[in-house]
Amino acid sequence: MNTFRNITLTVISALLMSVCGYSQQLTKEQEAKLNDLISKMTLEEKAGQMTQITIQTISKTQGTKDQKHVLDDAKLEEAISKYHVGSILNVFDVAHDIDYWHEIITKIQTAAKDKTRLKIPVIYGIDAIHGATYTKGATLFPQALGLASTWNTALAKTVGDVTAIEAGASGIYWNFNPVLDLGRQPLWPRLWETYGEDVYLAQQLGGAYIYGSQNNPLVGPGKFMTCLKHYVGYSFPLNGLDRTPAYMSERTLREYSLPPFEAGIKAGSKTVMVNSGEIDGIPGHANHFLLTEVLRGELKFDGFVVSDWEDIKRLYTRDRVADSPKEAVRLAVMAGVDMSMVPTDYSFYECVVELAKEGKLPMWRIDEAVKRILAVKMGMGLFENAFPNKELKKHFATEEHTRQNLEAATESIILLKNKDNTLPLSKKQKVFVTGPTANMLSVLNGGWTITWQGNEEVLYPQEKHTILEAIQTEITKTQVTYAEGISFDKEGKIDDAVKLAKSSDVVILCLGEPAYCETPGNIYDLTLPDAQINYAKKLKAAGKKLVVVLVQGRPRVMNEIAEIADAIMVGFLPGMEGGRAIADLLFGDENPSGKLPVTYPKYPNGITLYDYKPIESADQNGYKPQYEFGFGLSYTTYTYSNLKLSSYEISENGSLTVTVDIKNTGSRKGKEIVQLYLTDLFGSVSRPNKQIKGFDKVELAPGETKTVSFTITKDHLSFIGLENKRITEPGKFKVKVAGLESEFILK
Ligand code: BGC
């Protein structure tokens, strides 16, 4: 067994330990201290603990590319001393350097320590979603969808680790990540924040990320806290637009949306952020059933629940399920929201105080929320020390982190087409590099990079390489010609570009999407803009090999390009080292190993996912993807053989082992993701075509064979039955690994 697999297995067993062992249970003394503290708190102090404001609220000037952010000391004191604010979030509005973060956090925690009666530390939260996104110079990894394309739990753990170190080094210990919403609606502009369309994949990667984040020895186990978002069902808007309604039965919700959150809770996360949208007419923030009965009663979550941005107010202003701002607060708190991301005023605080005085919000509920918040602060050790740990600074953005980032980026790139072995390219060729994503860093990183939208190209670190710059370094500058050719959606000087194409040996056409985040990323058509498709056709007509590199946050439909391109590579926001990774892969320094974590649709309306129902099969209603979930090519070839089951029967509480041999039959070393799919052949509820229930990434030298094994238990065979409860049903199951299959019976 090689080191690579050892790491994977270590992580998985560590994860299992985390599931059973890691907990942030307070000691008896801590519990007593907490109760004593709460008994001393006034109503106002409690309402303050439940309040989260943005740093904007306590700032004099916004940070921009030309102006430094300035904190307003008087407003800070007002927030902490007068309103007893328990939490602050975000930046206003660009990334700070690490020393400035230290200054800000130190001021905030000093105010909490010196200007309040009870000296309760502030919990500072940030969206450090692919690394410490708001600290200048941080290691910025592939976004979650890119990370999911690696199918590598060890890398997911590394991203968690490094994020904890670098955000922690900035003095920030609470991260609004991971997104455990499933990416099952490709139009949704937040697809790239997810680990893709599959429950099992999201559980494994999310669990590993949380484990890494919360157990890093440098930061201190438990010191850095993740936040599971956005509980629950947010990612499946019917029309694909952000913050629009999802319609989903309880069965579907329990089958697809809840299990990743369940895994996140088991992995030790103690905070949850609420779905900004609505399901079946009930806004996430008003949903008592999901926030209290399910989350607390069933999933046994004992941390605290934070609202999303302004969403309690929106129960009145947008959803109109409350007829006043005060009623909105009552509704949300009684539904189970413990902390409000208000985020720019003290209205929530005022409403809580008034509601309590009027007897409309019971004190038990306020105490419950406050106790949950303080318990998390205590478990994180903030009462002992909430100040930046200067020691961590020397571990910020190290060479080792960059190396790990390059490894993650390289494994995240997926080779979708490679006609006649067009790739890897010879380093002796003359290449013409073109397209709107060829010479930008923002397109490799996407939203939440330096700024919220991630599209301030001038703020990106100049020493990092765009795809063009990486290619120029990979071969020699003189071999490379470049013209942008077109913008994302407008035609440009195409004739000039075609001339350059004709005078080169190969065209590397870089297409995709600009950076965006949340609602501004809404689109009405999943197809790549006409300008990009037409440009590909014109370049193809130049008669040279056409290599298309797509960098994007969601699988933009491109069936015409898929027809004509000689090779296609896709990167779902591979991060700051994405340019280097792509160049290394194009020229064969590395061998592609990424696989699709989502189905790549062929048609804008052809959104049928890989685990489709029998009624959606190709000969029925047309499962016709461009590329299947789990698909990705390599420069070598693999042959699978000897699929064996330890038994052909399994009892409800038993297990069986599946083994399979995999051989590298090509001439290059490579990493292959062995995927185990199960099909429940008959069920009282229609069962998916197939579901991934195990995967392992193995590295194989040319000619080398390895045996991979998977254990199947009840967990892999269960589903949500007619009564909306998780059940197993006796019957036949099919196991598939690559082209091999076998069957067994659950007795
Ligand atoms: C997003 C959250 C994010 C929060 C704080 C909201 O708009 O939906 O995902 O954590 O802002 O920045």
Residues whose N, C-alpha, C, O or C-beta is under 5 A from the ligand:
A	BS01	BGC	D127 F176 D308 W309
